[in-house]
Amino acid sequence: MNTPPADTAIEARGLVKRFGKTIALNGVDLSARKGTVLGLLGPNGAGKTTAVRCLATLIRADAGTASVLGYDVQRDAHQVRQLIGLTGQYASVDEMLSGFNNLVMIGRLLGIGRRTAKARASELLERFGLADAATRPAKTYSGGMRRRLDLAASMVGRPAVLFLDEPTTGLDPRSRNELWEMVRGLTADGATVLLTTQYLEEADRLCHDITVIDHGSVIAAGTPDELKARVGGQVLAVTAADPSRATDVKALIAERTGLAPATSPESGTVTVQVTDPGLVPTLVRELDEKGIVVEELTLRKPSLDEVFLSLTGSLPPEEPATRTQETAGSAL
Amino acid sequence: MTALAPSRHLSPLTGLANTFTLTWRSLLKLKTNPEDLPALVLTPIMYLVLFTYIFGGAISGNVHNYLQFELPGILVLAVIFSTLGTGQMLSQDIETGVFDRFRSLPIARWAPLFGAVLGDVTRYALSVAVTLAFGMLLGFRIQAQPLAAAAGCLLVLVFALAMCWFSALLGLIAGSARGVQWIGSLIYFPLTFGSNVLVPTAKLPGWLQAFVKGNPMTFLTEAERGLLVGGPVQTPVIRTLLWSLGLVVVFAPIAVEVYRRRT
Protein backbone atom coordinates (compact mmCIF):
# COMPACT_ATOMS: atom_id res chain seq x y z
CA MET A 1 0.00 0.00 0.00
CA ASN A 2 1.32 3.44 -0.85
CA THR A 3 1.37 5.82 2.07
CA PRO A 4 -0.37 9.15 1.62
CA PRO A 5 1.63 12.33 2.37
CA ALA A 6 1.93 13.29 6.03
CA ASP A 7 -0.40 16.26 5.74
CA THR A 8 -3.23 14.13 4.34
CA ALA A 9 -6.07 13.49 6.78
CA ILE A 10 -8.45 11.52 4.57
CA GLU A 11 -7.42 9.49 1.58
CA ALA A 12 -9.46 7.18 -0.64
CA ARG A 13 -8.24 5.26 -3.68
CA GLY A 14 -10.53 3.47 -6.09
CA LEU A 15 -13.43 2.93 -3.68
CA VAL A 16 -16.06 0.62 -5.14
CA LYS A 17 -19.34 -0.24 -3.47
CA ARG A 18 -22.24 -2.16 -4.96
CA PHE A 19 -25.69 -2.69 -3.53
CA GLY A 20 -27.06 -5.60 -5.49
CA LYS A 21 -26.95 -4.47 -9.08
CA THR A 22 -26.61 -0.79 -8.25
CA ILE A 23 -23.09 0.53 -8.34
CA ALA A 24 -23.04 3.23 -5.67
CA LEU A 25 -19.33 3.94 -5.90
CA ASN A 26 -17.40 3.21 -9.04
CA GLY A 27 -13.77 3.77 -8.12
CA VAL A 28 -13.77 6.99 -6.11
CA ASP A 29 -10.50 8.77 -5.30
CA LEU A 30 -10.42 11.65 -2.89
CA SER A 31 -8.05 13.29 -0.50
CA ALA A 32 -8.36 15.93 2.21
CA ARG A 33 -5.45 17.86 3.65
CA LYS A 34 -5.22 18.27 7.42
CA GLY A 35 -7.01 21.30 8.75
CA THR A 36 -9.10 21.88 5.63
CA VAL A 37 -12.67 21.38 4.54
CA LEU A 38 -13.18 18.97 1.66
CA GLY A 39 -16.55 19.27 -0.03
CA LEU A 40 -18.06 16.21 -1.66
CA LEU A 41 -20.45 17.73 -4.14
CA GLY A 42 -22.99 15.94 -6.25
CA PRO A 43 -26.68 15.51 -7.01
CA ASN A 44 -28.94 13.15 -5.10
CA GLY A 45 -27.96 9.55 -5.57
CA ALA A 46 -24.44 10.42 -6.71
CA GLY A 47 -22.88 8.23 -4.02
CA LYS A 48 -21.91 10.91 -1.49
CA THR A 49 -23.50 9.21 1.49
CA THR A 50 -22.09 5.83 0.52
CA ALA A 51 -18.61 7.35 0.31
CA VAL A 52 -18.97 8.87 3.78
CA ARG A 53 -20.25 5.59 5.19
CA CYS A 54 -17.21 3.77 3.81
CA LEU A 55 -14.82 6.37 5.21
CA ALA A 56 -16.54 6.42 8.59
CA THR A 57 -16.22 2.60 8.92
CA LEU A 58 -19.99 2.00 8.72
CA ILE A 59 -19.83 -0.12 5.58
CA ARG A 60 -17.05 -2.01 3.86
CA ALA A 61 -16.08 -1.05 0.36
CA ASP A 62 -16.05 -3.90 -2.15
CA ALA A 63 -12.75 -2.68 -3.56
CA GLY A 64 -10.24 0.10 -3.06
CA THR A 65 -8.60 1.47 0.04
CA ALA A 66 -9.25 4.38 2.35
CA SER A 67 -7.44 5.75 5.34
CA VAL A 68 -8.02 8.36 8.01
CA LEU A 69 -4.90 9.93 9.48
CA GLY A 70 -2.92 6.98 8.17
CA TYR A 71 -5.21 4.29 9.61
CA ASP A 72 -6.90 1.95 7.17
CA VAL A 73 -10.68 2.22 7.57
CA GLN A 74 -11.15 -1.54 7.29
CA ARG A 75 -8.08 -3.02 8.94
CA ASP A 76 -7.73 -0.38 11.68
CA ALA A 77 -11.43 0.48 12.04
CA HIS A 78 -11.18 0.66 15.81
CA GLN A 79 -8.43 3.28 15.65
CA VAL A 80 -10.29 5.24 13.00
CA ARG A 81 -13.39 5.33 15.19
CA GLN A 82 -11.34 6.96 17.94
CA LEU A 83 -10.40 9.78 15.62
CA ILE A 84 -13.62 10.59 13.80
CA GLY A 85 -16.95 12.22 14.43
CA LEU A 86 -19.95 11.54 12.21
CA THR A 87 -23.12 13.45 11.57
CA GLY A 88 -25.37 11.50 9.26
CA GLN A 89 -27.79 12.69 6.66
CA TYR A 90 -30.47 11.71 9.14
CA ALA A 91 -30.29 13.11 12.61
CA SER A 92 -28.98 10.16 14.55
CA VAL A 93 -29.80 11.20 18.07
CA ASP A 94 -31.94 9.15 20.43
CA GLU A 95 -35.29 10.87 20.23
CA MET A 96 -36.51 9.55 23.55
CA LEU A 97 -33.54 10.91 25.46
CA SER A 98 -33.02 14.53 26.40
CA GLY A 99 -30.37 16.49 24.58
CA PHE A 100 -28.24 16.42 27.70
CA ASN A 101 -28.49 12.66 28.18
CA ASN A 102 -27.77 12.05 24.51
CA LEU A 103 -24.47 13.85 24.86
CA VAL A 104 -23.65 12.27 28.22
CA MET A 105 -24.27 8.85 26.68
CA ILE A 106 -21.86 9.53 23.82
CA GLY A 107 -19.27 10.83 26.27
CA ARG A 108 -19.58 7.74 28.45
CA LEU A 109 -19.35 5.49 25.41
CA LEU A 110 -16.14 7.28 24.47
CA GLY A 111 -14.76 6.37 27.87
CA ILE A 112 -15.03 9.82 29.42
CA GLY A 113 -15.67 9.86 33.18
CA ARG A 114 -19.19 10.63 34.37
CA ARG A 115 -18.47 14.12 35.69
CA THR A 116 -16.39 15.15 32.72
CA ALA A 117 -19.01 13.75 30.35
CA LYS A 118 -21.71 15.83 32.02
CA ALA A 119 -19.56 18.96 31.94
CA ARG A 120 -18.76 18.38 28.26
CA ALA A 121 -22.46 17.86 27.50
CA SER A 122 -23.41 21.14 29.15
CA GLU A 123 -20.60 22.97 27.41
CA LEU A 124 -21.67 21.69 23.98
CA LEU A 125 -25.36 22.40 24.58
CA GLU A 126 -24.42 25.94 25.52
CA ARG A 127 -22.24 26.33 22.45
CA PHE A 128 -24.94 25.05 20.09
CA GLY A 129 -27.66 27.19 21.62
CA LEU A 130 -29.52 24.25 23.14
CA ALA A 131 -28.98 25.00 26.82
CA ASP A 132 -32.64 25.93 27.31
CA ALA A 133 -33.82 22.69 25.76
CA ALA A 134 -31.21 20.52 27.51
CA THR A 135 -33.65 18.46 29.57
CA ARG A 136 -36.37 18.08 26.93
CA PRO A 137 -36.57 14.83 24.92
CA ALA A 138 -34.94 15.28 21.52
CA LYS A 139 -38.19 14.38 19.77
CA THR A 140 -39.63 17.73 20.86
CA TYR A 141 -36.81 19.59 19.08
CA SER A 142 -37.28 21.42 15.80
CA GLY A 143 -35.42 20.19 12.73
CA GLY A 144 -32.68 22.76 13.19
CA MET A 145 -32.27 22.02 16.88
CA ARG A 146 -32.00 18.31 16.14
CA ARG A 147 -29.33 18.96 13.55
CA ARG A 148 -27.38 21.00 16.04
CA LEU A 149 -27.71 18.31 18.68
CA ASP A 150 -26.54 15.75 16.15
CA LEU A 151 -23.56 17.91 15.35
CA ALA A 152 -22.81 18.39 19.03
CA ALA A 153 -22.98 14.61 19.47
CA SER A 154 -20.35 14.13 16.80
CA MET A 155 -18.07 16.60 18.56
CA VAL A 156 -18.18 15.20 22.09
CA GLY A 157 -14.88 13.39 21.62
CA ARG A 158 -13.14 16.37 20.00
CA PRO A 159 -12.56 14.41 16.77
CA ALA A 160 -9.58 15.22 14.58
CA VAL A 161 -11.63 14.33 11.51
CA LEU A 162 -15.29 15.15 11.16
CA PHE A 163 -17.66 13.73 8.56
CA LEU A 164 -20.76 15.81 7.94
CA ASP A 165 -23.27 14.28 5.56
CA GLU A 166 -25.45 17.08 4.16
CA PRO A 167 -25.24 19.01 7.41
CA THR A 168 -27.28 21.97 6.22
CA THR A 169 -30.08 20.17 4.41
CA GLY A 170 -33.31 21.38 5.97
CA LEU A 171 -31.70 24.20 7.93
CA ASP A 172 -32.93 27.77 7.74
CA PRO A 173 -30.41 30.33 6.44
CA ARG A 174 -29.48 31.57 9.90
CA SER A 175 -28.76 28.08 11.27
CA ARG A 176 -26.87 27.33 8.09
CA ASN A 177 -24.61 30.34 8.53
CA GLU A 178 -24.02 29.36 12.15
CA LEU A 179 -23.02 25.90 11.05
CA TRP A 180 -20.61 27.31 8.49
CA GLU A 181 -19.02 29.41 11.21
CA MET A 182 -18.67 26.33 13.39
CA VAL A 183 -17.02 24.36 10.60
CA ARG A 184 -14.58 27.22 9.99
CA GLY A 185 -13.82 27.32 13.71
CA LEU A 186 -13.11 23.61 13.76
CA THR A 187 -10.64 23.75 10.90
CA ALA A 188 -8.99 26.77 12.49
CA ASP A 189 -8.38 24.50 15.49
CA GLY A 190 -6.71 21.98 13.22
CA ALA A 191 -9.56 19.56 12.58
CA THR A 192 -10.28 18.21 9.12
CA VAL A 193 -13.84 18.25 7.84
CA LEU A 194 -15.34 16.29 4.99
CA LEU A 195 -18.82 17.48 4.17
CA THR A 196 -21.23 16.39 1.50
CA THR A 197 -23.55 18.87 -0.06
CA GLN A 198 -25.81 19.46 -3.01
CA TYR A 199 -25.44 23.19 -2.64
CA LEU A 200 -22.86 24.95 -4.76
CA GLU A 201 -22.94 28.01 -2.64
CA GLU A 202 -22.04 25.97 0.40
CA ALA A 203 -19.19 24.23 -1.38
CA ASP A 204 -17.96 27.54 -2.76
CA ARG A 205 -18.04 29.46 0.51
CA LEU A 206 -16.88 26.79 2.90
CA CYS A 207 -14.64 24.27 1.19
CA HIS A 208 -10.93 24.53 0.48
CA ASP A 209 -11.21 21.70 -2.01
CA ILE A 210 -14.15 20.19 -3.84
CA THR A 211 -14.57 16.73 -5.27
CA VAL A 212 -17.56 16.48 -7.58
CA ILE A 213 -19.08 13.03 -7.92
CA ASP A 214 -21.92 11.77 -10.04
CA HIS A 215 -23.15 8.22 -10.63
CA GLY A 216 -20.50 6.97 -8.24
CA SER A 217 -17.55 8.46 -10.10
CA VAL A 218 -15.40 11.52 -9.53
CA ILE A 219 -15.98 13.88 -12.41
CA ALA A 220 -13.93 16.82 -11.18
CA ALA A 221 -11.72 17.81 -8.28
CA GLY A 222 -9.95 21.00 -7.31
CA THR A 223 -10.36 24.27 -5.48
CA PRO A 224 -13.61 26.16 -6.10
CA ASP A 225 -11.74 28.65 -8.32
CA GLU A 226 -10.10 25.91 -10.34
CA LEU A 227 -13.46 24.29 -10.96
CA LYS A 228 -15.00 27.55 -12.10
CA ALA A 229 -12.08 28.24 -14.38
CA ARG A 230 -12.37 24.77 -15.82
CA VAL A 231 -15.77 25.45 -17.26
CA GLY A 232 -14.45 28.73 -18.58
CA GLY A 233 -15.83 30.79 -21.43
CA GLN A 234 -19.31 32.20 -21.43
CA VAL A 235 -22.82 30.92 -21.51
CA LEU A 236 -25.07 31.41 -24.48
CA ALA A 237 -28.78 31.17 -23.73
CA VAL A 238 -31.41 31.19 -26.46
CA THR A 239 -35.16 31.02 -25.98
CA ALA A 240 -37.43 30.60 -28.99
CA ALA A 241 -40.69 32.56 -28.94
CA ASP A 242 -42.47 29.41 -30.06
CA PRO A 243 -41.55 26.70 -27.53
CA SER A 244 -42.08 23.97 -30.13
CA ARG A 245 -39.03 25.25 -32.01
CA ALA A 246 -36.75 24.63 -29.02
CA THR A 247 -35.51 21.38 -30.57
CA ASP A 248 -34.61 23.23 -33.81
CA VAL A 249 -32.71 25.79 -31.77
CA LYS A 250 -30.91 23.04 -29.93
CA ALA A 251 -29.99 21.23 -33.12
CA LEU A 252 -28.66 24.40 -34.69
CA ILE A 253 -26.57 25.33 -31.67
CA ALA A 254 -25.24 21.80 -31.41
CA GLU A 255 -24.21 21.95 -35.06
CA ARG A 256 -22.48 25.33 -34.74
CA THR A 257 -20.65 24.66 -31.44
CA GLY A 258 -20.08 20.93 -31.68
CA LEU A 259 -21.31 20.66 -28.10
CA ALA A 260 -24.43 19.19 -26.53
CA PRO A 261 -26.58 22.08 -25.28
CA ALA A 262 -28.99 21.72 -22.37
CA THR A 263 -32.68 22.60 -22.61
CA SER A 264 -34.66 23.85 -19.66
CA PRO A 265 -37.94 21.93 -19.61
CA GLU A 266 -39.95 24.87 -18.19
CA SER A 267 -38.88 27.78 -20.39
CA GLY A 268 -37.46 25.88 -23.34
CA THR A 269 -34.27 27.91 -22.97
CA VAL A 270 -31.30 26.28 -24.65
CA THR A 271 -27.94 26.92 -22.96
CA VAL A 272 -24.41 26.03 -23.92
CA GLN A 273 -20.89 27.06 -22.95
CA VAL A 274 -19.12 28.99 -25.68
CA THR A 275 -15.54 30.15 -25.97
CA ASP A 276 -15.91 32.13 -29.17
CA PRO A 277 -18.21 35.17 -28.87
CA GLY A 278 -17.97 35.59 -32.65
CA LEU A 279 -20.42 32.76 -32.89
CA VAL A 280 -23.33 34.96 -31.90
CA PRO A 281 -23.77 36.97 -35.16
CA THR A 282 -23.62 33.75 -37.20
CA LEU A 283 -26.18 32.15 -35.00
CA VAL A 284 -28.55 35.12 -35.15
CA ARG A 285 -28.40 35.05 -38.95
CA GLU A 286 -29.05 31.34 -39.17
CA LEU A 287 -31.93 31.49 -36.72
CA ASP A 288 -33.43 34.23 -38.86
CA GLU A 289 -32.95 32.19 -42.05
CA LYS A 290 -34.78 29.26 -40.48
CA GLY A 291 -37.61 31.55 -39.45
CA ILE A 292 -37.14 30.99 -35.73
CA VAL A 293 -38.25 34.03 -33.77
CA VAL A 294 -36.09 34.49 -30.73
CA GLU A 295 -37.54 35.80 -27.51
CA GLU A 296 -34.26 35.93 -25.62
CA LEU A 297 -30.63 35.63 -26.60
CA THR A 298 -27.95 36.31 -24.04
CA LEU A 299 -24.25 35.82 -23.56
CA ARG A 300 -22.99 35.86 -19.99
CA LYS A 301 -20.45 34.50 -17.53
CA PRO A 302 -21.16 31.02 -16.16
CA SER A 303 -22.97 30.85 -12.86
CA LEU A 304 -22.03 28.21 -10.32
CA ASP A 305 -25.15 26.35 -11.31
CA GLU A 306 -23.84 26.04 -14.80
CA VAL A 307 -20.52 24.78 -13.56
CA PHE A 308 -22.47 22.06 -11.88
CA LEU A 309 -24.64 21.53 -14.91
CA SER A 310 -21.71 21.16 -17.24
CA LEU A 311 -20.13 18.65 -14.89
CA THR A 312 -23.10 16.53 -13.93
CA GLY A 313 -25.57 17.18 -16.73
CA SER A 314 -28.33 18.24 -14.35
CA LEU A 315 -29.04 21.22 -12.16
CA PRO A 316 -28.86 20.99 -8.39
CA PRO A 317 -32.13 21.56 -6.52
CA GLU A 318 -32.95 25.14 -5.60
CA GLU A 319 -34.18 24.32 -2.15
CA PRO A 320 -34.12 21.19 -0.06
CA ALA A 321 -37.32 19.65 -1.37
CA THR A 322 -37.64 16.05 -0.34
CA ARG A 323 -34.81 14.17 1.24
CA THR A 324 -34.15 11.17 -0.89
CA GLN A 325 -32.39 8.18 0.54
CA GLU A 326 -29.14 7.91 -1.24
CA THR A 327 -28.04 4.43 -0.35
CA ALA A 328 -29.78 1.96 -2.58
CA GLY A 329 -32.57 -0.31 -1.43
CA SER A 330 -32.73 -1.36 2.15
CA ALA A 331 -28.98 -1.26 2.55
CA LEU A 332 -28.28 0.52 5.76
CA MET B 1 -5.72 17.89 18.26
CA THR B 2 -5.61 14.31 19.41
CA ALA B 3 -2.40 14.02 21.33
CA LEU B 4 -2.63 10.34 22.17
CA ALA B 5 -2.22 7.64 19.56
CA PRO B 6 -5.45 5.65 19.29
CA SER B 7 -5.38 2.28 21.01
CA ARG B 8 -5.26 -0.84 18.90
CA HIS B 9 -7.67 -3.04 20.74
CA LEU B 10 -10.71 -2.74 22.85
CA SER B 11 -10.48 -4.39 26.25
CA PRO B 12 -13.40 -6.58 27.38
CA LEU B 13 -13.71 -4.28 30.37
CA THR B 14 -14.39 -1.35 28.05
CA GLY B 15 -16.97 -3.49 26.28
CA LEU B 16 -18.66 -4.15 29.60
CA ALA B 17 -18.62 -0.44 30.47
CA ASN B 18 -20.14 0.31 27.03
CA THR B 19 -22.86 -2.27 27.72
CA PHE B 20 -23.72 -0.69 31.06
CA THR B 21 -23.90 2.79 29.53
CA LEU B 22 -26.33 1.46 26.95
CA THR B 23 -28.33 -0.35 29.63
CA TRP B 24 -28.59 2.97 31.44
CA ARG B 25 -29.81 4.52 28.22
CA SER B 26 -32.45 1.83 27.79
CA LEU B 27 -33.70 2.28 31.35
CA LEU B 28 -33.76 6.06 31.04
CA LYS B 29 -36.59 5.57 28.60
CA LEU B 30 -38.75 4.21 31.36
CA LYS B 31 -38.59 7.73 32.73
CA THR B 32 -38.68 9.76 29.55
CA ASN B 33 -40.90 7.75 27.24
CA PRO B 34 -44.48 8.41 28.35
CA GLU B 35 -45.75 5.08 26.94
CA ASP B 36 -43.03 2.82 28.25
CA LEU B 37 -43.76 2.54 31.95
CA PRO B 38 -47.59 2.58 31.75
CA ALA B 39 -47.51 -0.16 29.10
CA LEU B 40 -45.25 -2.25 31.29
CA VAL B 41 -47.42 -1.81 34.37
CA LEU B 42 -50.90 -1.78 32.85
CA THR B 43 -50.56 -4.74 30.49
CA PRO B 44 -50.31 -7.43 33.19
CA ILE B 45 -53.05 -5.69 35.19
CA MET B 46 -55.30 -5.73 32.14
CA TYR B 47 -54.56 -9.41 31.47
CA LEU B 48 -55.32 -10.30 35.06
CA VAL B 49 -58.59 -8.43 35.26
CA LEU B 50 -59.81 -9.58 31.85
CA PHE B 51 -58.89 -13.22 31.97
CA THR B 52 -59.74 -13.78 35.63
CA TYR B 53 -63.28 -12.48 35.33
CA ILE B 54 -64.02 -13.67 31.79
CA PHE B 55 -62.67 -17.22 32.00
CA GLY B 56 -62.70 -17.74 35.77
CA GLY B 57 -66.24 -19.03 36.19
CA ALA B 58 -66.32 -20.92 32.91
CA ILE B 59 -63.06 -22.82 33.34
CA SER B 60 -62.60 -23.34 37.06
CA GLY B 61 -66.09 -22.89 38.47
CA ASN B 62 -65.07 -19.86 40.51
CA VAL B 63 -62.80 -16.86 40.17
CA HIS B 64 -60.50 -17.65 43.09
CA ASN B 65 -59.63 -21.16 41.89
CA TYR B 66 -59.00 -19.83 38.40
CA LEU B 67 -56.74 -17.07 39.67
CA GLN B 68 -54.56 -19.68 41.41
CA PHE B 69 -54.41 -21.58 38.14
CA GLU B 70 -54.00 -18.71 35.74
CA LEU B 71 -51.64 -16.27 37.47
CA PRO B 72 -48.46 -18.26 36.70
CA GLY B 73 -49.67 -18.28 33.09
CA ILE B 74 -50.30 -14.54 33.06
CA LEU B 75 -46.78 -14.08 34.38
CA VAL B 76 -45.50 -15.95 31.34
CA LEU B 77 -47.84 -14.09 28.97
CA ALA B 78 -46.90 -10.62 30.21
CA VAL B 79 -43.18 -11.24 30.20
CA ILE B 80 -43.03 -13.06 26.87
CA PHE B 81 -44.99 -10.33 25.11
CA SER B 82 -42.76 -7.63 26.52
CA THR B 83 -39.75 -9.34 24.90
CA LEU B 84 -41.08 -7.91 21.63
CA GLY B 85 -39.89 -4.55 22.96
CA THR B 86 -36.26 -5.59 22.43
CA GLY B 87 -36.79 -6.03 18.72
CA GLN B 88 -38.86 -2.88 18.45
CA MET B 89 -36.20 -0.78 20.09
CA LEU B 90 -33.46 -2.23 17.94
CA SER B 91 -35.32 -1.62 14.71
CA GLN B 92 -36.17 1.88 15.86
CA ASP B 93 -32.48 2.51 16.51
CA ILE B 94 -31.66 1.31 13.02
CA GLU B 95 -34.42 3.39 11.43
CA THR B 96 -33.54 6.60 13.21
CA GLY B 97 -29.81 6.27 12.58
CA VAL B 98 -28.87 5.89 16.24
CA PHE B 99 -27.10 2.64 15.35
CA ASP B 100 -25.01 4.42 12.74
CA ARG B 101 -23.75 6.68 15.44
CA PHE B 102 -22.96 3.73 17.71
CA ARG B 103 -21.10 2.03 14.91
CA SER B 104 -18.99 5.10 14.27
CA LEU B 105 -17.87 5.07 17.91
CA PRO B 106 -14.92 3.10 19.29
CA ILE B 107 -17.13 0.79 21.34
CA ALA B 108 -17.51 -2.99 21.47
CA ARG B 109 -19.56 -4.13 18.46
CA TRP B 110 -21.79 -6.25 20.65
CA ALA B 111 -22.41 -3.59 23.32
CA PRO B 112 -25.56 -2.06 21.76
CA LEU B 113 -27.13 -5.51 21.48
CA PHE B 114 -26.19 -6.59 25.01
CA GLY B 115 -27.10 -3.21 26.47
CA ALA B 116 -30.57 -3.43 24.95
CA VAL B 117 -31.08 -6.98 26.22
CA LEU B 118 -29.86 -6.15 29.73
CA GLY B 119 -32.11 -3.10 29.92
CA ASP B 120 -35.04 -5.23 28.87
CA VAL B 121 -34.44 -7.90 31.50
CA THR B 122 -34.89 -5.15 34.07
CA ARG B 123 -38.21 -4.35 32.42
CA TYR B 124 -39.32 -7.97 32.64
CA ALA B 125 -38.48 -8.05 36.33
CA LEU B 126 -40.77 -5.07 36.77
CA SER B 127 -43.49 -6.85 34.83
CA VAL B 128 -43.15 -9.93 37.07
CA ALA B 129 -43.37 -7.77 40.20
CA VAL B 130 -46.49 -5.99 38.96
CA THR B 131 -48.21 -9.25 38.00
CA LEU B 132 -47.53 -10.83 41.36
CA ALA B 133 -48.45 -7.76 43.39
CA PHE B 134 -51.69 -7.10 41.55
CA GLY B 135 -52.56 -10.80 41.53
CA MET B 136 -52.20 -10.87 45.30
CA LEU B 137 -54.45 -7.86 45.51
CA LEU B 138 -57.09 -9.86 43.63
CA GLY B 139 -56.62 -12.78 46.01
CA PHE B 140 -53.78 -14.85 44.60
CA ARG B 141 -51.77 -16.71 47.24
CA ILE B 142 -48.29 -18.14 46.83
CA GLN B 143 -48.59 -21.68 48.21
CA ALA B 144 -45.00 -22.81 47.78
CA GLN B 145 -41.84 -22.00 49.75
CA PRO B 146 -40.64 -18.40 49.31
CA LEU B 147 -37.40 -19.73 47.86
CA ALA B 148 -39.31 -21.73 45.27
CA ALA B 149 -41.39 -18.68 44.38
CA ALA B 150 -38.22 -16.63 43.96
CA ALA B 151 -36.85 -19.38 41.71
CA GLY B 152 -40.08 -19.14 39.72
CA CYS B 153 -39.57 -15.43 39.13
CA LEU B 154 -35.98 -16.06 38.10
CA LEU B 155 -36.95 -18.86 35.72
CA VAL B 156 -39.40 -16.71 33.75
CA LEU B 157 -36.68 -14.05 33.47
CA VAL B 158 -34.19 -16.61 32.20
CA PHE B 159 -36.63 -17.77 29.54
CA ALA B 160 -37.45 -14.16 28.58
CA LEU B 161 -33.74 -13.43 28.26
CA ALA B 162 -33.52 -16.29 25.78
CA MET B 163 -36.63 -15.14 23.89
CA CYS B 164 -35.39 -11.61 23.53
CA TRP B 165 -32.55 -12.86 21.31
CA PHE B 166 -35.22 -14.06 18.94
CA SER B 167 -36.89 -10.68 19.25
CA ALA B 168 -33.56 -8.95 18.65
CA LEU B 169 -33.11 -10.92 15.44
CA LEU B 170 -36.63 -9.91 14.42
CA GLY B 171 -35.72 -6.30 15.10
CA LEU B 172 -32.64 -6.55 12.92
CA ILE B 173 -34.45 -8.01 9.92
CA ALA B 174 -38.03 -6.69 10.18
CA GLY B 175 -37.18 -3.25 8.81
CA SER B 176 -39.40 -1.23 11.14
CA ALA B 177 -40.76 -1.23 14.67
CA ARG B 178 -44.23 -1.78 13.25
CA GLY B 179 -42.93 -4.78 11.32
CA VAL B 180 -41.59 -6.27 14.54
CA GLN B 181 -44.99 -5.69 16.13
CA TRP B 182 -46.98 -7.56 13.52
CA ILE B 183 -44.56 -10.34 12.67
CA GLY B 184 -44.00 -10.79 16.40
CA SER B 185 -47.72 -10.95 17.13
CA LEU B 186 -48.18 -13.50 14.37
CA ILE B 187 -45.68 -15.77 16.08
CA TYR B 188 -46.31 -14.89 19.72
CA PHE B 189 -50.10 -15.22 19.79
CA PRO B 190 -50.28 -18.88 18.74
CA LEU B 191 -47.19 -19.62 20.80
CA THR B 192 -48.53 -18.17 24.03
CA PHE B 193 -52.26 -18.85 23.75
CA GLY B 194 -51.67 -22.25 22.16
CA SER B 195 -50.42 -23.51 25.51
CA ASN B 196 -51.73 -24.27 28.97
CA VAL B 197 -51.36 -20.60 29.97
CA LEU B 198 -55.11 -19.97 30.30
CA VAL B 199 -56.78 -23.36 29.89
CA PRO B 200 -55.72 -26.75 31.23
CA THR B 201 -54.33 -28.94 28.45
CA ALA B 202 -56.90 -31.67 29.17
CA LYS B 203 -59.76 -29.37 28.17
CA LEU B 204 -58.39 -28.81 24.65
CA PRO B 205 -59.22 -30.80 21.50
CA GLY B 206 -56.84 -33.66 20.76
CA TRP B 207 -55.00 -32.16 17.78
CA LEU B 208 -54.34 -28.99 19.73
CA GLN B 209 -53.14 -30.97 22.73
CA ALA B 210 -50.35 -32.37 20.59
CA PHE B 211 -49.10 -28.85 19.85
CA VAL B 212 -49.61 -27.62 23.38
CA LYS B 213 -47.68 -30.55 24.86
CA GLY B 214 -44.61 -29.69 22.80
CA ASN B 215 -44.84 -25.92 23.27
CA PRO B 216 -42.08 -24.47 25.48
CA MET B 217 -44.65 -22.05 26.91
CA THR B 218 -46.43 -25.05 28.38
CA PHE B 219 -43.27 -26.23 30.13
CA LEU B 220 -42.56 -22.77 31.43
CA THR B 221 -46.13 -22.32 32.70
CA GLU B 222 -46.08 -25.76 34.31
CA ALA B 223 -42.81 -24.92 36.00
CA GLU B 224 -44.21 -21.61 37.22
CA ARG B 225 -47.29 -23.36 38.63
CA GLY B 226 -45.10 -25.87 40.40
CA LEU B 227 -42.86 -23.18 41.87
CA LEU B 228 -45.63 -20.76 42.90
CA VAL B 229 -48.64 -22.87 43.87
CA GLY B 230 -47.31 -26.44 43.96
CA GLY B 231 -47.19 -29.36 41.56
CA PRO B 232 -44.55 -31.05 39.47
CA VAL B 233 -41.36 -28.98 39.32
CA GLN B 234 -38.33 -30.92 38.19
CA THR B 235 -39.32 -32.01 34.69
CA PRO B 236 -40.88 -28.72 33.53
CA VAL B 237 -38.00 -26.70 34.98
CA ILE B 238 -35.40 -28.81 33.23
CA ARG B 239 -37.32 -28.64 29.96
CA THR B 240 -37.68 -24.87 30.27
CA LEU B 241 -33.98 -24.45 30.92
CA LEU B 242 -33.14 -26.65 27.96
CA TRP B 243 -35.43 -24.63 25.73
CA SER B 244 -33.87 -21.39 27.01
CA LEU B 245 -30.43 -22.71 26.26
CA GLY B 246 -31.56 -23.86 22.83
CA LEU B 247 -33.06 -20.46 21.99
CA VAL B 248 -29.89 -18.63 23.04
CA VAL B 249 -27.61 -21.05 21.22
CA VAL B 250 -29.60 -20.68 18.01
CA PHE B 251 -30.71 -17.06 17.99
CA ALA B 252 -27.97 -15.13 19.80
CA PRO B 253 -25.23 -16.04 17.30
CA ILE B 254 -27.55 -15.40 14.35
CA ALA B 255 -28.58 -12.02 15.78
CA VAL B 256 -24.96 -11.05 16.45
CA GLU B 257 -23.96 -12.19 12.97
CA VAL B 258 -26.80 -10.30 11.26
CA TYR B 259 -25.89 -7.27 13.32
CA ARG B 260 -22.23 -7.51 12.31
CA ARG B 261 -23.14 -7.97 8.67
CA ARG B 262 -24.89 -4.64 8.72
CA THR B 263 -21.58 -2.99 9.50
Interface residues (C-beta under 8 A of the other chain):
Chain A: R53 A56 T57 L58 I59 R60 Y71 D76 H78 Q79 V80 R81 Q82 L83 I84 G85 L86 G88 Y90 A91 S92 V93 D94 E95 M96 L97 S98 N101 M105 I106 R108 L109 L110 G111 P137 A153 S154 R158 P159 A160 D189 G190 A191 S330 L332
Chain B: M1 T2 P6 S7 R8 H9 L10 T14 A17 N18 T21 L22 W24 R25 L28 K29 T32 N33 D93 I94 T96 G97 V98 F99 D100 R101 F102 R103 S104 L105 P106 I107 A111 G175 R262 T263
